[in-house]
Amino acid sequence: MPRIGMLTPSSNTVLEPVTYRLLSGAEEVTAHFSRLPVTAISLADEQRGQFSVARTSAAAELLRDAAVDVVVWNGTAGSWLGFDYDRQVCDALSQVCGVPATTSTLALREAFRAFGVRRLGLVTPYTGDVTARIAETYAAEGVEVVADERLEITDNFSFGEVPEQRLVEMIRAAAPGAQAVALVCTNLRGALAAAELEPDLGIPVLDSVSVTLWQALDLLGGRPLDRGSVLLSGSTRAALREICALLRAATGSDRTTVRLDLPSQRLGVDLAAAEDTGPGVAAIQHDAGLDQRALNTVRWLEEHRKTLVQPHFRTGPRPPQALVDTYGVRAQMLTPVEVDGTMVGWLSVHSLTERDWSPTDTQAVEAASTQVKALLAQNGVNFARN
């Protein structure tokens, strides 16, 4: 029975009960907690000292006695202290417990990558100077905070007293114009409400408690839980993004995407499941303006079930004009992802200049398709189309 060790601020009253509720669909996994003194959140030196690596390591020693299989710092201090701080914490935790480690902030960063988030709505209980520092930290990773809803509270215990309905109002206010909303604090009662709001908002709502649990489960090999998008499809998306990144490197292309119809993980082809782009290249992962299966190129794929290679668009099936005019694509390859005779999706490789695709490029995109099928089969993903 895998065991997750979690370090939590001493005044946090939300993390433990919510984690247990989220894990109700994975009875074979257990969570075990240790605490370290944290009572207030501000940028004052005396409060920053609450999060010293030495104090975190000391608290982790008690989890070592429980023979945990993974250990996490379930606090978001790295969001204002910086990712380097959290990496130091991870190194220390791994050394103390002898197992893989992560943190809430590093988990949020992985979620931003997995979901292709570049514009973020931020919800926190913190004061303006703390949230400004959070925005700076995320901006360094290419994530722009486009909306900031905060409560201007410093007392950590009081964070857990904020009514769920107030958090719902803040999430809704932060959502317009964002590609995701993040609740950055593990002492907010927002995890269950976040999952319920996603279908209505049409974007991921990334609660810190849920995201941290997702990363812990991922370190244990991954266990999808139907408790919001990050717990349900986050691991699949992250692995698909890695396939896209390797494919873009292998082909020297400007953009790679994978689109899949996977109702079991609430993925559909009209929004890319994963994407990787070169420097300065516009992302299209969140553009749902086209009926993908009605496109000429996709209908060609459905009919021929082989790789479509287009060094230019003067011949062959025409791509959507928006791909050419808005996103500047001048050459592309598409290859189907086919399972048991059904085309469940496809991979796309884009170039912003006309270019000849070599046999090696074609082999790379076809190998990526095989990797996608293997990944989904390994995870037992349901391939049925809507």
NUTORDREN-12757 format. One record per residue (C-alpha): x, y, z; chain; residue in one letter. Coordinates in nm, 4 decimals, padded with zeros to 6 digits. Example, Ala and Ser with C-alpha at 12.3 -4.5 7.8 and 13.67 -1.06 7.14 Angstrom:
<nodes>
node x 01.2300&y -00.4500&z 00.7800&kette A&rest A $
node x 01.3670&y -00.1060&z 00.7140&kette A&rest S $
</nodes>
This chain:
<nodes>
node x 00.0000&y 00.0000&z 00.0000&kette A&rest M $
node x 00.1751&y 00.3201&z -00.1174&kette A&rest P $
node x 00.2148&y 00.5902&z 00.1468&kette A&rest R $
node x 00.2344&y 00.9649&z 00.0799&kette A&rest I $
node x 00.4084&y 01.1786&z 00.3402&kette A&rest G $
node x 00.2890&y 01.5377&z 00.3585&kette A&rest M $
node x 00.4356&y 01.8327&z 00.5461&kette A&rest L $
node x 00.1814&y 02.0990&z 00.6297&kette A&rest T $
node x 00.1811&y 02.4352&z 00.8105&kette A&rest P $
node x 00.0812&y 02.3910&z 01.1757&kette A&rest S $
node x -00.2200&y 02.6256&z 01.1487&kette A&rest S $
node x -00.3601&y 02.4573&z 00.8344&kette A&rest N $
node x -00.7025&y 02.3011&z 00.9021&kette A&rest T $
node x -00.8040&y 02.2269&z 00.5411&kette A&rest V $
node x -00.5313&y 02.0163&z 00.3853&kette A&rest L $
node x -00.5776&y 01.6897&z 00.5747&kette A&rest E $
node x -00.9571&y 01.6448&z 00.5535&kette A&rest P $
node x -00.9675&y 01.7575&z 00.1888&kette A&rest V $
node x -00.6826&y 01.5264&z 00.0916&kette A&rest T $
node x -00.8656&y 01.2331&z 00.2512&kette A&rest Y $
node x -01.1814&y 01.3211&z 00.0569&kette A&rest R $
node x -00.9910&y 01.3458&z -00.2710&kette A&rest L $
node x -00.8296&y 01.0082&z -00.2043&kette A&rest L $
node x -01.1653&y 00.8394&z -00.1485&kette A&rest S $
node x -01.1367&y 00.6964&z -00.5016&kette A&rest G $
node x -00.7912&y 00.5505&z -00.4369&kette A&rest A $
node x -00.8279&y 00.3481&z -00.1187&kette A&rest E $
node x -00.5008&y 00.1675&z -00.1868&kette A&rest E $
node x -00.3079&y 00.4938&z -00.1245&kette A&rest V $
node x -00.2747&y 00.6452&z 00.2228&kette A&rest T $
node x -00.1644&y 00.9944&z 00.3298&kette A&rest A $
node x 00.0366&y 01.0702&z 00.6442&kette A&rest H $
node x 00.1094&y 01.4146&z 00.7850&kette A&rest F $
node x 00.3693&y 01.6042&z 00.9817&kette A&rest S $
node x 00.3566&y 01.9730&z 01.0752&kette A&rest R $
node x 00.5947&y 02.2626&z 01.1094&kette A&rest L $
node x 00.5176&y 02.5943&z 01.2806&kette A&rest P $
node x 00.3587&y 02.8474&z 01.0422&kette A&rest V $
node x 00.1113&y 03.1043&z 01.1720&kette A&rest T $
node x 00.1164&y 03.4040&z 00.9364&kette A&rest A $
node x 00.2061&y 03.4847&z 00.5754&kette A&rest I $
node x 00.3880&y 03.8039&z 00.4825&kette A&rest S $
node x 00.7146&y 03.9142&z 00.3274&kette A&rest L $
node x 00.8551&y 04.0161&z 00.6677&kette A&rest A $
node x 01.1870&y 03.8511&z 00.7456&kette A&rest D $
node x 01.0625&y 03.6899&z 01.0669&kette A&rest E $
node x 00.7803&y 03.5194&z 00.8803&kette A&rest Q $
node x 00.9984&y 03.4194&z 00.5852&kette A&rest R $
node x 01.2140&y 03.2353&z 00.8399&kette A&rest G $
node x 00.9218&y 03.0010&z 00.9118&kette A&rest Q $
node x 01.0041&y 02.8272&z 00.5871&kette A&rest F $
node x 01.3727&y 02.7604&z 00.6401&kette A&rest S $
node x 01.4991&y 02.4415&z 00.4787&kette A&rest V $
node x 01.6363&y 02.3292&z 00.8147&kette A&rest A $
node x 01.2942&y 02.3496&z 00.9839&kette A&rest R $
node x 01.1300&y 02.1675&z 00.6938&kette A&rest T $
node x 01.3915&y 01.8919&z 00.7073&kette A&rest S $
node x 01.3401&y 01.8455&z 01.0807&kette A&rest A $
node x 00.9652&y 01.7972&z 01.0328&kette A&rest A $
node x 01.0322&y 01.5456&z 00.7539&kette A&rest A $
node x 01.2295&y 01.3219&z 00.9914&kette A&rest E $
node x 00.9024&y 01.2161&z 01.1560&kette A&rest L $
node x 00.7625&y 01.1107&z 00.8183&kette A&rest L $
node x 01.0717&y 00.9012&z 00.7552&kette A&rest R $
node x 00.9685&y 00.6883&z 01.0519&kette A&rest D $
node x 00.6402&y 00.6099&z 00.8698&kette A&rest A $
node x 00.8332&y 00.4629&z 00.5722&kette A&rest A $
node x 00.6559&y 00.6858&z 00.3219&kette A&rest V $
node x 00.7102&y 00.6242&z -00.0500&kette A&rest D $
node x 00.7009&y 00.9906&z -00.1523&kette A&rest V $
node x 00.7179&y 01.3123&z 00.0499&kette A&rest V $
node x 00.5758&y 01.6555&z -00.0318&kette A&rest V $
node x 00.5956&y 02.0011&z 00.1216&kette A&rest W $
node x 00.2277&y 02.0899&z 00.1026&kette A&rest N $
node x 00.2743&y 02.4649&z 00.1258&kette A&rest G $
node x 00.2904&y 02.7344&z -00.1409&kette A&rest T $
node x 00.5741&y 02.9492&z 00.0007&kette A&rest A $
node x 00.7865&y 02.8783&z -00.3056&kette A&rest G $
node x 00.5377&y 03.0801&z -00.5102&kette A&rest S $
node x 00.6754&y 03.3970&z -00.3487&kette A&rest W $
node x 01.0147&y 03.2740&z -00.2268&kette A&rest L $
node x 01.0995&y 03.1332&z -00.5713&kette A&rest G $
node x 01.1380&y 02.7967&z -00.7413&kette A&rest F $
node x 01.5021&y 02.7701&z -00.6309&kette A&rest D $
node x 01.3819&y 02.7638&z -00.2701&kette A&rest Y $
node x 01.1453&y 02.4765&z -00.3454&kette A&rest D $
node x 01.4143&y 02.2844&z -00.5286&kette A&rest R $
node x 01.6335&y 02.3145&z -00.2196&kette A&rest Q $
node x 01.3430&y 02.1888&z -00.0078&kette A&rest V $
node x 01.2957&y 01.8901&z -00.2404&kette A&rest C $
node x 01.6631&y 01.8002&z -00.2227&kette A&rest D $
node x 01.6535&y 01.8173&z 00.1579&kette A&rest A $
node x 01.3335&y 01.6132&z 00.1863&kette A&rest L $
node x 01.4662&y 01.3440&z -00.0457&kette A&rest S $
node x 01.7866&y 01.3263&z 00.1533&kette A&rest Q $
node x 01.6033&y 01.2941&z 00.4847&kette A&rest V $
node x 01.3412&y 01.0422&z 00.3733&kette A&rest C $
node x 01.5282&y 00.8653&z 00.0934&kette A&rest G $
node x 01.2306&y 00.8928&z -00.1458&kette A&rest V $
node x 01.1194&y 01.1272&z -00.4281&kette A&rest P $
node x 00.9913&y 01.4691&z -00.3174&kette A&rest A $
node x 00.7935&y 01.7598&z -00.4561&kette A&rest T $
node x 00.6174&y 02.0757&z -00.3327&kette A&rest T $
node x 00.2907&y 02.2555&z -00.3974&kette A&rest S $
node x 00.4600&y 02.5275&z -00.6010&kette A&rest T $
node x 00.6570&y 02.2846&z -00.8163&kette A&rest L $
node x 00.3368&y 02.0879&z -00.8669&kette A&rest A $
node x 00.1575&y 02.4046&z -00.9807&kette A&rest L $
node x 00.4375&y 02.4725&z -01.2287&kette A&rest R $
node x 00.3995&y 02.1207&z -01.3701&kette A&rest E $
node x 00.0237&y 02.1719&z -01.3975&kette A&rest A $
node x 00.0743&y 02.4983&z -01.5862&kette A&rest F $
node x 00.3000&y 02.3119&z -01.8298&kette A&rest R $
node x 00.0703&y 02.0121&z -01.8652&kette A&rest A $
node x -00.2302&y 02.2324&z -01.9461&kette A&rest F $
node x -00.0340&y 02.4822&z -02.1575&kette A&rest G $
node x -00.1232&y 02.7744&z -01.9303&kette A&rest V $
node x 00.0247&y 03.1098&z -02.0289&kette A&rest R $
node x -00.2516&y 03.3374&z -01.8948&kette A&rest R $
node x -00.3547&y 03.2714&z -01.5353&kette A&rest L $
node x -00.6284&y 03.3927&z -01.3044&kette A&rest G $
node x -00.4935&y 03.4001&z -00.9477&kette A&rest L $
node x -00.6982&y 03.3458&z -00.6301&kette A&rest V $
node x -00.5242&y 03.3813&z -00.2919&kette A&rest T $
node x -00.6005&y 03.4852&z 00.0654&kette A&rest P $
node x -00.2777&y 03.6887&z 00.0743&kette A&rest Y $
node x -00.1910&y 04.0576&z 00.0773&kette A&rest T $
node x -00.1071&y 04.2552&z -00.2342&kette A&rest G $
node x 00.2700&y 04.2491&z -00.1893&kette A&rest D $
node x 00.2708&y 03.8690&z -00.1562&kette A&rest V $
node x 00.0531&y 03.8188&z -00.4643&kette A&rest T $
node x 00.2710&y 04.0606&z -00.6599&kette A&rest A $
node x 00.5730&y 03.8460&z -00.5726&kette A&rest R $
node x 00.3790&y 03.5357&z -00.6822&kette A&rest I $
node x 00.3050&y 03.7017&z -01.0159&kette A&rest A $
node x 00.6761&y 03.7759&z -01.0606&kette A&rest E $
node x 00.7694&y 03.4151&z -00.9829&kette A&rest T $
node x 00.5212&y 03.2784&z -01.2343&kette A&rest Y $
node x 00.6129&y 03.5348&z -01.4990&kette A&rest A $
node x 00.9690&y 03.4028&z -01.4932&kette A&rest A $
node x 00.8196&y 03.0689&z -01.6074&kette A&rest E $
node x 00.6232&y 03.2296&z -01.8921&kette A&rest G $
node x 00.2900&y 03.2464&z -01.7054&kette A&rest V $
node x 00.1224&y 03.5872&z -01.6944&kette A&rest E $
node x -00.1200&y 03.6628&z -01.4114&kette A&rest V $
node x -00.4066&y 03.8390&z -01.5914&kette A&rest V $
node x -00.6420&y 03.8625&z -01.2916&kette A&rest A $
node x -00.5709&y 03.8731&z -00.9184&kette A&rest D $
node x -00.8449&y 03.8049&z -00.6636&kette A&rest E $
node x -00.7163&y 03.8214&z -00.3053&kette A&rest R $
node x -00.8485&y 03.8563&z 00.0499&kette A&rest L $
node x -00.5707&y 04.0666&z 00.2112&kette A&rest E $
node x -00.5376&y 03.8285&z 00.5081&kette A&rest I $
node x -00.2106&y 03.7432&z 00.6861&kette A&rest T $
node x -00.3260&y 03.5032&z 00.9598&kette A&rest D $
node x -00.2831&y 03.1495&z 00.8272&kette A&rest N $
node x -00.5535&y 02.9906&z 01.0464&kette A&rest F $
node x -00.8051&y 03.2437&z 00.9135&kette A&rest S $
node x -00.7472&y 03.1264&z 00.5562&kette A&rest F $
node x -00.9242&y 02.8017&z 00.6431&kette A&rest G $
node x -01.2298&y 02.9907&z 00.7724&kette A&rest E $
node x -01.3083&y 03.1521&z 00.4354&kette A&rest V $
node x -01.6476&y 03.0190&z 00.3163&kette A&rest P $
node x -01.6468&y 02.8046&z 00.0048&kette A&rest E $
node x -01.9038&y 03.0337&z -00.1611&kette A&rest Q $
node x -01.6655&y 03.3281&z -00.1270&kette A&rest R $
node x -01.3983&y 03.1260&z -00.3070&kette A&rest L $
node x -01.6462&y 03.0386&z -00.5814&kette A&rest V $
node x -01.7096&y 03.4109&z -00.6343&kette A&rest E $
node x -01.3351&y 03.4787&z -00.6513&kette A&rest M $
node x -01.2740&y 03.1950&z -00.8989&kette A&rest I $
node x -01.5475&y 03.3251&z -01.1272&kette A&rest R $
node x -01.4083&y 03.6789&z -01.1072&kette A&rest A $
node x -01.0561&y 03.5603&z -01.1956&kette A&rest A $
node x -01.1603&y 03.3401&z -01.4900&kette A&rest A $
node x -01.2369&y 03.5847&z -01.7774&kette A&rest P $
node x -00.9426&y 03.6044&z -02.0177&kette A&rest G $
node x -00.7494&y 03.3319&z -01.8341&kette A&rest A $
node x -00.6541&y 02.9859&z -01.9593&kette A&rest Q $
node x -00.6750&y 02.8521&z -01.6028&kette A&rest A $
node x -00.7451&y 02.9741&z -01.2504&kette A&rest V $
node x -00.5118&y 02.8759&z -00.9656&kette A&rest A $
node x -00.6026&y 02.8787&z -00.5961&kette A&rest L $
node x -00.2604&y 02.9333&z -00.4432&kette A&rest V $
node x -00.2827&y 02.8289&z -00.0779&kette A&rest C $
node x -00.3301&y 02.4840&z 00.0739&kette A&rest T $
node x -00.5521&y 02.6219&z 00.3524&kette A&rest N $
node x -00.8423&y 02.7278&z 00.1294&kette A&rest L $
node x -01.1519&y 02.5065&z 00.1045&kette A&rest R $
node x -01.1634&y 02.5279&z -00.2733&kette A&rest G $
node x -01.0739&y 02.1841&z -00.4114&kette A&rest A $
node x -01.4236&y 02.0413&z -00.4443&kette A&rest L $
node x -01.5767&y 02.3674&z -00.5661&kette A&rest A $
node x -01.2956&y 02.4041&z -00.8201&kette A&rest A $
node x -01.3760&y 02.0670&z -00.9750&kette A&rest A $
node x -01.7463&y 02.1522&z -00.9944&kette A&rest E $
node x -01.6821&y 02.4909&z -01.1587&kette A&rest L $
node x -01.4631&y 02.3642&z -01.4442&kette A&rest E $
node x -01.7409&y 02.2512&z -01.6816&kette A&rest P $
node x -01.9156&y 02.5873&z -01.6500&kette A&rest D $
node x -01.5995&y 02.7983&z -01.6846&kette A&rest L $
node x -01.4500&y 02.5837&z -01.9611&kette A&rest G $
node x -01.0971&y 02.6081&z -01.8159&kette A&rest I $
node x -00.8995&y 02.4180&z -01.5510&kette A&rest P $
node x -00.9316&y 02.5398&z -01.1928&kette A&rest V $
node x -00.6083&y 02.4334&z -01.0248&kette A&rest L $
node x -00.6497&y 02.4092&z -00.6494&kette A&rest D $
node x -00.3207&y 02.3784&z -00.4601&kette A&rest S $
node x -00.4341&y 02.0810&z -00.2510&kette A&rest V $
node x -00.5521&y 01.8888&z -00.5566&kette A&rest S $
node x -00.2465&y 01.9775&z -00.7623&kette A&rest V $
node x -00.0057&y 01.8696&z -00.4883&kette A&rest T $
node x -00.1862&y 01.5388&z -00.4449&kette A&rest L $
node x -00.1750&y 01.4895&z -00.8236&kette A&rest W $
node x 00.2032&y 01.5269&z -00.8280&kette A&rest Q $
node x 00.2430&y 01.2926&z -00.5321&kette A&rest A $
node x 00.0312&y 01.0303&z -00.7083&kette A&rest L $
node x 00.2269&y 01.0885&z -01.0288&kette A&rest D $
node x 00.5501&y 01.0139&z -00.8451&kette A&rest L $
node x 00.3875&y 00.6875&z -00.7385&kette A&rest L $
node x 00.3135&y 00.5972&z -01.1007&kette A&rest G $
node x -00.0084&y 00.7919&z -01.1572&kette A&rest G $
node x -00.3668&y 00.7184&z -01.0477&kette A&rest R $
node x -00.6420&y 00.9157&z -01.2264&kette A&rest P $
node x -00.9121&y 01.0403&z -00.9897&kette A&rest L $
node x -01.2355&y 01.1997&z -01.1083&kette A&rest D $
node x -01.1925&y 01.5019&z -00.8813&kette A&rest R $
node x -01.1265&y 01.7760&z -01.1366&kette A&rest G $
node x -00.9167&y 01.7987&z -01.4503&kette A&rest S $
node x -00.5709&y 01.7927&z -01.2933&kette A&rest V $
node x -00.6358&y 01.4718&z -01.0971&kette A&rest L $
node x -00.8202&y 01.3141&z -01.3897&kette A&rest L $
node x -00.6029&y 01.3988&z -01.6913&kette A&rest S $
node x -00.2985&y 01.5870&z -01.5618&kette A&rest G $
node x -00.0597&y 01.2917&z -01.5872&kette A&rest S $
node x -00.1775&y 01.2018&z -01.9370&kette A&rest T $
node x -00.1407&y 01.5615&z -02.0524&kette A&rest R $
node x 00.2062&y 01.5932&z -01.9005&kette A&rest A $
node x 00.3257&y 01.2762&z -02.0739&kette A&rest A $
node x 00.1724&y 01.3867&z -02.4048&kette A&rest L $
node x 00.3446&y 01.7225&z -02.3745&kette A&rest R $
node x 00.6776&y 01.5446&z -02.3317&kette A&rest E $
node x 00.6090&y 01.3461&z -02.6511&kette A&rest I $
node x 00.5317&y 01.6739&z -02.8313&kette A&rest C $
node x 00.8538&y 01.8316&z -02.7030&kette A&rest A $
node x 01.0655&y 01.5380&z -02.8180&kette A&rest L $
node x 00.8918&y 01.5396&z -03.1566&kette A&rest L $
node x 00.9518&y 01.9111&z -03.2075&kette A&rest R $
node x 01.3205&y 01.8641&z -03.1231&kette A&rest A $
node x 01.3508&y 01.5651&z -03.3582&kette A&rest A $
node x 01.1939&y 01.7497&z -03.6521&kette A&rest T $
node x 01.3281&y 02.0996&z -03.5878&kette A&rest G $
node x 00.9730&y 02.2273&z -03.6244&kette A&rest S $
node x 00.8045&y 02.5325&z -03.4739&kette A&rest D $
node x 00.5025&y 02.3685&z -03.3135&kette A&rest R $
node x 00.3765&y 02.0180&z -03.2350&kette A&rest T $
node x 00.0340&y 01.9220&z -03.1034&kette A&rest T $
node x -00.1632&y 01.6102&z -03.0218&kette A&rest V $
node x -00.5427&y 01.5973&z -03.0325&kette A&rest R $
node x -00.7396&y 01.3063&z -02.8880&kette A&rest L $
node x -01.1007&y 01.2038&z -02.8301&kette A&rest D $
node x -01.0821&y 01.0564&z -02.4804&kette A&rest L $
node x -01.4181&y 01.0978&z -02.3054&kette A&rest P $
node x -01.2902&y 00.9093&z -01.9999&kette A&rest S $
node x -01.0492&y 01.1985&z -01.9374&kette A&rest Q $
node x -01.2772&y 01.4675&z -02.0808&kette A&rest R $
node x -01.0477&y 01.5329&z -02.3767&kette A&rest L $
node x -01.1788&y 01.6164&z -02.7237&kette A&rest G $
node x -01.0012&y 01.6954&z -03.0486&kette A&rest V $
node x -01.1308&y 02.0524&z -03.0757&kette A&rest D $
node x -00.8824&y 02.1496&z -02.8021&kette A&rest L $
node x -00.5291&y 02.0108&z -02.8218&kette A&rest A $
node x -00.4488&y 01.7726&z -02.5373&kette A&rest A $
node x -00.0848&y 01.8850&z -02.5478&kette A&rest A $
node x 00.1422&y 02.1216&z -02.7377&kette A&rest E $
node x 00.5038&y 02.2285&z -02.7596&kette A&rest D $
node x 00.6193&y 02.5489&z -02.9298&kette A&rest T $
node x 00.9475&y 02.7117&z -03.0203&kette A&rest G $
node x 01.0538&y 03.0518&z -02.8834&kette A&rest P $
node x 00.8167&y 03.3275&z -02.9885&kette A&rest G $
node x 00.5737&y 03.0865&z -03.1591&kette A&rest V $
node x 00.2063&y 03.1433&z -03.0800&kette A&rest A $
node x 00.0257&y 02.8675&z -02.8904&kette A&rest A $
node x -00.2943&y 02.7214&z -03.0332&kette A&rest I $
node x -00.3745&y 02.4719&z -02.7564&kette A&rest Q $
node x -00.6601&y 02.6819&z -02.6198&kette A&rest H $
node x -00.8105&y 02.7801&z -02.9564&kette A&rest D $
node x -01.1381&y 02.5901&z -02.9951&kette A&rest A $
node x -01.2693&y 02.7926&z -03.2883&kette A&rest G $
node x -01.2653&y 02.5089&z -03.5420&kette A&rest L $
node x -01.4595&y 02.1855&z -03.5886&kette A&rest D $
node x -01.1448&y 01.9781&z -03.6212&kette A&rest Q $
node x -01.2953&y 01.6614&z -03.7648&kette A&rest R $
node x -01.4647&y 01.8624&z -04.0402&kette A&rest A $
node x -01.1332&y 02.0036&z -04.1699&kette A&rest L $
node x -01.0120&y 01.8906&z -04.5125&kette A&rest N $
node x -00.6789&y 01.7713&z -04.3753&kette A&rest T $
node x -00.8411&y 01.5668&z -04.0990&kette A&rest V $
node x -01.0947&y 01.4145&z -04.3367&kette A&rest R $
node x -00.8006&y 01.3139&z -04.5581&kette A&rest W $
node x -00.6390&y 01.1478&z -04.2562&kette A&rest L $
node x -00.9623&y 00.9671&z -04.1730&kette A&rest E $
node x -00.9889&y 00.8357&z -04.5281&kette A&rest E $
node x -00.6248&y 00.7407&z -04.5940&kette A&rest H $
node x -00.5023&y 00.6540&z -04.2409&kette A&rest R $
node x -00.1438&y 00.7488&z -04.3188&kette A&rest K $
node x 00.0865&y 01.0453&z -04.2637&kette A&rest T $
node x 00.0012&y 01.3599&z -04.4557&kette A&rest L $
node x 00.3207&y 01.5409&z -04.5573&kette A&rest V $
node x 00.2860&y 01.9000&z -04.6817&kette A&rest Q $
node x 00.6047&y 02.0970&z -04.7568&kette A&rest P $
node x 00.3697&y 02.3732&z -04.8776&kette A&rest H $
node x -00.0033&y 02.4215&z -04.9302&kette A&rest F $
node x -00.0146&y 02.4646&z -05.3089&kette A&rest R $
node x -00.1356&y 02.1067&z -05.3550&kette A&rest T $
node x -00.3219&y 01.8535&z -05.1472&kette A&rest G $
node x -00.5959&y 01.9144&z -04.8900&kette A&rest P $
node x -00.6109&y 02.2737&z -04.7769&kette A&rest R $
node x -00.5586&y 02.3474&z -04.4069&kette A&rest P $
node x -00.7928&y 02.5924&z -04.2306&kette A&rest P $
node x -00.7221&y 02.9481&z -04.3370&kette A&rest Q $
node x -00.6843&y 03.0565&z -03.9749&kette A&rest A $
node x -00.3865&y 02.8228&z -03.9403&kette A&rest L $
node x -00.2184&y 03.0036&z -04.2288&kette A&rest V $
node x -00.3297&y 03.3611&z -04.1698&kette A&rest D $
node x -00.3454&y 03.3801&z -03.7900&kette A&rest T $
node x -00.0717&y 03.1370&z -03.6893&kette A&rest Y $
node x 00.1575&y 03.1649&z -03.9921&kette A&rest G $
node x 00.1856&y 02.7932&z -04.0698&kette A&rest V $
node x 00.3482&y 02.7306&z -04.4099&kette A&rest R $
node x 00.4210&y 02.3563&z -04.3950&kette A&rest A $
node x 00.2971&y 02.0669&z -04.1841&kette A&rest Q $
node x 00.2792&y 01.6948&z -04.1206&kette A&rest M $
node x -00.0178&y 01.5140&z -03.9699&kette A&rest L $
node x -00.0296&y 01.1496&z -03.8658&kette A&rest T $
node x -00.3236&y 00.9568&z -03.7233&kette A&rest P $
node x -00.3471&y 00.7918&z -03.3839&kette A&rest V $
node x -00.5422&y 00.4768&z -03.4636&kette A&rest E $
node x -00.6647&y 00.2172&z -03.2164&kette A&rest V $
node x -00.8626&y -00.0954&z -03.3095&kette A&rest D $
node x -00.9580&y 00.0542&z -03.6457&kette A&rest G $
node x -01.0725&y 00.3883&z -03.5035&kette A&rest T $
node x -00.8859&y 00.7158&z -03.5537&kette A&rest M $
node x -00.9010&y 00.8501&z -03.1987&kette A&rest V $
node x -00.6818&y 01.1503&z -03.2771&kette A&rest G $
node x -00.3727&y 01.2786&z -03.4519&kette A&rest W $
node x -00.0403&y 01.4549&z -03.4146&kette A&rest L $
node x 00.0473&y 01.7732&z -03.6028&kette A&rest S $
node x 00.3905&y 01.9168&z -03.6820&kette A&rest V $
node x 00.3996&y 02.2805&z -03.7981&kette A&rest H $
node x 00.6627&y 02.4944&z -03.9670&kette A&rest S $
node x 00.6312&y 02.8713&z -04.0078&kette A&rest L $
node x 00.8307&y 02.8485&z -04.3310&kette A&rest T $
node x 00.7904&y 02.6235&z -04.6337&kette A&rest E $
node x 01.0259&y 02.3289&z -04.5981&kette A&rest R $
node x 01.0859&y 01.9783&z -04.7227&kette A&rest D $
node x 01.0084&y 01.7118&z -04.4655&kette A&rest W $
node x 01.2710&y 01.4356&z -04.4697&kette A&rest S $
node x 01.2065&y 01.0626&z -04.4271&kette A&rest P $
node x 01.3586&y 01.1028&z -04.0807&kette A&rest T $
node x 01.0945&y 01.3664&z -03.9985&kette A&rest D $
node x 00.8187&y 01.1344&z -04.1162&kette A&rest T $
node x 00.9583&y 00.8501&z -03.9104&kette A&rest Q $
node x 00.9710&y 01.0785&z -03.6055&kette A&rest A $
node x 00.6041&y 01.1785&z -03.6231&kette A&rest V $
node x 00.4960&y 00.8183&z -03.6819&kette A&rest E $
node x 00.7086&y 00.7016&z -03.3895&kette A&rest A $
node x 00.5409&y 00.9694&z -03.1747&kette A&rest A $
node x 00.2003&y 00.8306&z -03.2735&kette A&rest S $
node x 00.3126&y 00.4872&z -03.1567&kette A&rest T $
node x 00.4303&y 00.6400&z -02.8279&kette A&rest Q $
node x 00.0913&y 00.8054&z -02.7754&kette A&rest V $
node x -00.0900&y 00.4751&z -02.8281&kette A&rest K $
node x 00.1466&y 00.2960&z -02.5929&kette A&rest A $
node x 00.0999&y 00.5631&z -02.3255&kette A&rest L $
node x -00.2773&y 00.5456&z -02.3375&kette A&rest L $
node x -00.2801&y 00.1654&z -02.3422&kette A&rest A $
node x -00.0434&y 00.1575&z -02.0448&kette A&rest Q $
node x -00.2745&y 00.3892&z -01.8503&kette A&rest N $
node x -00.5837&y 00.1896&z -01.9443&kette A&rest G $
node x -00.7458&y 00.4934&z -02.1075&kette A&rest V $
node x -01.0886&y 00.4467&z -02.2661&kette A&rest N $
node x -01.0625&y 00.5223&z -02.6403&kette A&rest F $
node x -01.4342&y 00.5470&z -02.7125&kette A&rest A $
node x -01.5335&y 00.8547&z -02.9130&kette A&rest R $
node x -01.8106&y 01.0909&z -02.8139&kette A&rest N $
</nodes>
